[in-house]
Amino acid sequence: MEAFILIVVLLGSIVVHEVAHAWQARREGDDTAEKLGRITLNPIPHLDPLGSFIVPALLYVSGSGIFFGWAKPVLVDPTKYRSYVAGDIRVSLAGIVSNLILAAISTLLWALLINFDSVVALPFALLQTLSITFSYGVLINLVLAFFNLIPIPPLDGSHVVAHVLPEEIAARYRQFGQYGIFALMGILYFFPGGLGVALYPVYVLSDLAEWFVFLWT
């Protein structure tokens, strides 16, 4: 049951992340993602067999303590943005912002659940299911947010870095994106501690969220 909840929360968080990219791209003047049907909470157009199923499943059963996934990249045309640099940065960060918002909402709902249970005792199975769901809502969305900030193309953080690099270096940096996933998998396998350093804010903020939830009990 816990594994099922984890997968549902992960897929839902990934879908919102991708919808945020597509929605912000439309706001910037590019309707490419909208025409491809990516502004929808229906998960099917967003899911990627490797990133949405295989990798999360392997990480879960490995017991590595690291859990993440990804969806199909949202296709955009930055040349349609009203402001190329600002638009590209905002579109890239939109997914990260959406995950931080979901983490905050999950924290508040978790706190409300604990407080409500202290007044009106809920069935244990329901309380446990909802608690697990909201706790995963916090953890998974924080992981997605800070993982995507890692400046390795094609992750979202790389778009921001590219705009501060000299043009020639930035072009080569972006081209590395075709190998970025393999680089990330290599880091996970050979240097798992390195990824833990990059995700250190996740541990801090998740502990802070849990402290906030049980502060009112």
Residue pairs with C-beta under 8 A, 6 or more apart in sequence:
1 129
2 132
3 60
5 129
5 132
5 133
5 136
6 60
6 67
6 136
6 140
7 56
9 133
9 136
9 137
9 140
10 56
10 67
10 69
10 136
10 140
11 43
11 47
11 52
11 69
12 43
13 99
13 102
13 137
13 140
13 141
13 144
14 46
14 47
14 52
14 69
14 70
14 71
14 144
15 41
15 43
15 46
15 71
16 41
16 98
16 99
16 102
17 71
17 95
17 96
17 98
17 99
17 144
17 148
18 38
18 46
18 71
18 72
18 74
18 95
19 38
19 39
19 40
19 41
19 46
19 98
20 94
20 95
20 97
20 98
21 33
21 38
21 74
21 76
21 91
21 92
21 94
21 95
22 33
22 34
22 38
22 39
22 74
22 76
23 39
23 94
24 90
24 91
24 94
25 31
25 32
25 33
25 34
25 74
25 76
25 81
25 87
25 91
26 33
26 34
26 39
28 80
28 81
28 82
28 83
28 87
28 90
28 91
29 80
29 81
29 82
29 87
30 76
30 77
30 78
30 80
30 81
30 87
31 80
32 75
32 76
32 77
32 80
33 39
33 74
33 75
33 76
36 45
36 75
37 45
38 45
38 46
38 74
38 75
45 72
46 52
46 71
46 72
47 53
47 71
47 72
48 70
48 71
48 72
51 69
51 70
51 71
52 69
52 70
52 71
53 69
55 68
55 69
55 70
56 67
56 68
56 69
59 66
59 67
59 68
60 67
64 188
64 192
66 143
66 188
66 192
66 195
66 196
66 199
67 140
67 143
68 140
68 143
68 144
68 147
73 154
76 91
78 84
78 87
78 88
78 91
81 87
81 88
81 91
85 163
88 159
88 163
89 159
89 160
89 163
91 159
92 156
92 157
92 159
92 160
93 156
93 160
95 144
95 148
95 156
96 144
96 145
96 148
96 149
96 156
99 141
99 142
99 144
99 145
99 148
100 141
100 142
100 145
102 137
102 141
103 137
103 138
103 141
103 142
103 145
103 205
103 209
105 137
106 134
106 135
106 137
106 138
106 141
106 209
107 134
107 138
107 209
107 212
107 213
109 134
109 137
110 131
110 134
110 135
110 137
110 138
110 209
110 213
111 212
111 213
111 215
111 216
113 127
113 130
113 131
113 134
114 131
114 213
114 214
114 216
114 217
115 216
115 217
116 122
117 127
118 217
135 210
138 206
138 209
138 210
139 202
139 206
142 201
142 202
142 205
142 206
143 199
143 202
146 198
146 199
146 201
146 202
147 155
147 198
147 199
148 155
148 156
148 157
149 155
149 156
149 157
149 198
150 157
150 184
150 198
151 157
151 158
151 160
151 161
152 158
152 176
152 180
152 183
152 184
153 162
153 173
153 174
153 175
153 176
153 177
153 180
154 177
154 180
154 181
155 180
155 184
158 173
158 174
158 177
158 180
161 173
162 170
162 173
162 174
163 170
165 173
176 183
187 194
187 195
188 195
